[in-house]
């Protein structure tokens, strides 16, 4: 159950949903803007993953 409280999981789900919705709803969002948003999401997820792998959970104590 702890997996469902993961910030990485919800960031990936909501970010993907927003990117897909922008395309599906034919919003005035260009491919460059979608790539930039996806890059930010991927960077965040990779950074959090590396912090978690380092053993501190990504939080300062």
C-alpha positions as CSV (number, residue, x, y, z in Angstrom):
1,X,0.0,0.0,0.0
2,X,3.0,2.3,0.5
3,X,3.6,2.3,-3.2
4,X,0.4,4.3,-3.7
5,X,1.8,7.2,-1.6
6,X,4.9,7.6,-3.7
7,X,5.4,11.0,-5.1
8,X,7.2,9.5,-8.0
9,X,4.3,7.3,-8.9
10,X,1.7,10.2,-8.8
11,X,4.0,12.5,-10.6
12,X,4.4,10.0,-13.4
13,X,0.7,9.3,-13.6
14,X,-0.5,12.9,-13.5
15,X,2.2,14.1,-15.7
16,X,1.5,11.5,-18.3
17,X,-2.2,12.2,-18.1
18,X,-1.7,15.9,-18.6
19,X,0.6,15.4,-21.6
20,X,-1.9,12.9,-23.2
21,X,-4.9,15.2,-22.4
22,X,-3.1,18.1,-24.1
23,X,-2.8,16.0,-27.3
24,X,-6.2,14.4,-27.1
25,X,-8.0,17.7,-26.5
26,X,-6.1,19.3,-29.3
27,X,-5.0,22.2,-27.1
28,X,-2.7,24.8,-28.6
29,X,0.4,23.1,-27.3
30,X,3.3,22.6,-29.7
31,X,5.5,19.5,-29.7
32,X,8.4,21.5,-28.3
33,X,6.4,22.4,-25.3
34,X,5.3,18.8,-24.8
35,X,8.9,17.6,-25.0
36,X,10.0,20.3,-22.5
37,X,7.3,19.3,-20.0
38,X,8.2,15.6,-20.5
39,X,11.8,16.5,-19.9
40,X,11.0,18.2,-16.7
41,X,9.0,15.2,-15.5
42,X,11.7,12.7,-16.5
43,X,14.4,14.8,-14.8
44,X,12.4,15.0,-11.6
45,X,11.7,11.2,-11.6
46,X,15.4,10.4,-12.3
47,X,16.6,12.8,-9.6
48,X,14.2,11.3,-7.0
49,X,15.2,7.8,-8.0
50,X,18.9,8.6,-7.5
51,X,18.2,10.2,-4.2
52,X,16.2,7.2,-3.1
53,X,19.0,4.9,-4.2
54,X,21.5,6.9,-2.2
55,X,19.5,5.8,0.9
56,X,18.2,9.1,2.2
57,X,14.8,8.9,0.5
58,X,15.2,12.2,-1.2
59,X,14.5,14.2,2.0
60,X,16.9,16.2,4.0
61,X,17.0,15.5,7.7
